[in-house]
């Protein structure tokens, strides 16, 4: 069958129109790609995007952010900076990036105290933070986002940790200390200090929160009075309690407990689900759901509370008190020794759920000041933030949320950026050798053998 002239012209016209439309579509897509940007990060470690927590923080920051990168004029130095900061600019368009060659402004470099090529100077609302590249020459998201948090927080408000009675130290290195938690608080712009009431005999005015972290000896009568008065006058408090096993007790803070309307129960909570974590010690309480609280909204991480007692609330005029963490029903408060085969004794032990943490609020107005919300958090366990256990589940995240709320930094609740997981594959020497032999020797031999086999069969056929 032969096509006539008309059919040939028709087919040719169709071909021309198709190619013209294809060219027009390509040109349109090329133009749109210069006007609109869309990126998808399919990597498991999300190496090419910033976390939802960082995006939320950037959207909460009011006003422009200016970043000056003091980096030598080399592509290998400047291109990684452009790539990393570009992710932040996508979430906050008024974030600007300017490059300055440090060799051209030596006086400015000395004034800013810059020691590393590629240091970023981040400025916002008259304050600045420096971020130097890490040992790989990169800029981890946690470092950049923590610098932004420090900028936004600013000010001179302190978290004062009571000391002088064997408390857990925020700068200590023992398993029972809060060293890791303290470092995270500092990285996020909170200022930490020690508070020895026996020496200073007052809580300084710039203290936003007083932290009482498990004293091991009784407070002096003057210290008891000063601490109770601090709370009575509207001070915010974080009280990390301990089990009352006959050796610790309230440590002279009975008047403070009465003021807040709470009582620490005798005994320690036993949770049969501790075996889920592979622990032979049943005194690990697992909490995976929380009562409504300002700092537990959208919080869905499991926390582990070791060696915890229970808290009982009583009504106090002016205060609103609510639990935020409780054990499940199968756990109970064991008042006997935790050894051998243990079981709930209905006549002696308290059946679950048992309250592990409470928060209290009230409207308080100092003389001449407008009313403000006073905030207090009391937990039946301080170990959940100690270095030995803080890495379990969401313990640190919950602790950061609590402190942000107590410090009146509600916008930082749930802004807890994780470091990107290590994407490096570490192999031992034997594995390296096996891979080398497989790819450099065995695989080529198999290909050669397959080729020879196919050639031989074809020749015989």
Secondary structure, DSSP 8 states (H G I E B T S, - for coil): ----HHHHHHHHHHHHHHHHHHHHHHHHHHHHHHH--------TT-TTS--HHHHHHHHH--S-EEEEEE--S-HHHHHHHHHHHHHHHHH-TTEEEEEE-GGG-HHHHHHHT--STTEEEEEETTEEEEE---TTS---HHHHHHHHHHHHH-S--EEEEE-SSS---TT--STTS-HHHHHHHHHTT-EEEEE-HHHH-S--TTEEEEEEE--SS---HHHHHHHHHHHHTT-EEEEE---B-SSSTTTT-HHHHHHHTEEE-BSEEE-GGGGGGT-S-TTEEEE------TTTTT----EEEES---EEE---TT-EEEEEEE--TT-EEE-S---SS----TTTSEES--EEEEEEEEEE--TTS--EEEEEEEES-SGGGSTTTTTSTTHHHHHHHHHHHHTT-GGGTT--------------HHHHHHHHHIIIIIHHHHHHHHHHHHHHHHHH-
